[in-house]
Amino acid sequence: MRLSYGSARFLGLIKTGPLLKMKTIYLMFGEKCVFDCAYCAQARTSKASERMLSRVIWPKFQQGKVISAIERSSEVKRICLQVVSSKTAKDESFDFIENVRNLNIPISASVRVLSVKDCISWFERGVERLGIATDVVNERLYKLYRGGDFQSHVSLLKKVAERFPHRITTHAIVGMGESERQMTEFIQNMHDIGVKVGLFAFTPIKGTKLEKHPKPSINTYRRVQLARFLIENDWANVSNFKFSESGEILDYGFELEKIPNEAFMTSGCPNCTRPYYNENPGKEPYNFFSKVERANFVIGNRKV
Ligand code: SF4
């Protein structure tokens, strides 16, 4: 099994590198996915190293050492399994879950599930939440970059969310070519069915099909982050938003003076931090993971 470098450092399994304030630790099971998402380091035809997921390195560790380190730490609030769709990943994940269930730490598993039955098997094993990635929220680009049918995927999310209320998270990547309007309408749609959205910023990875695709602007990302925060807290509804012709958010129908910094923190499952998953250290991060240092951006012709 693999751990994100930051998680391994946090648990003391690696002694070098900055020790970051993390509440969730991230594990990866499997490598070289059977699917071929155009943006993913683990995709079938990707030439990126099998140690990579997004821009993060995931060194290998023995399961026993990882479990002992989690037992020693009193600060782990959630364990997140990133499950790559490869032959043995599900069995390895189930084996791990079985061995950490007694620690009573909530477990999330981010998995590409294809049926409700598949989801049931994960919940029966003991995961608290399932992360079912959407990633690409534009219907045409979903098919192009991820493969499969967007509407069938959303309908699966609805069925699973009905069966397991408030236990589903989906991932959405900003900057795949969707408009801000499409992204925020998707977030509202998910909120209406009780699904939380973990926002990611597109990160070009060398060796993937989209290695030359640009990152989203920080202004776009902040506008979408704020939209997600307002929608998930029922402070605003996308039906009251105003958009430009190109789909840029111009107004939320909400007093901008009241925006809390929390709007710009990492989103998704409770306590998910994902430090530097999309961003280079030293630059203003897309997702703040401990505290917000600055988050100025533009909405319409206003700087906030
Ligand atoms: S939101 Fe965070 S904790 Fe939840 S599945 Fe995604 S990466 Fe894991």
Residues whose N, C-alpha, C, O or C-beta is under 5 A from the ligand:
A	BS01	SF4	C80 S108 A109 S110 G131 T169 G198 S267 G268 C269 C272
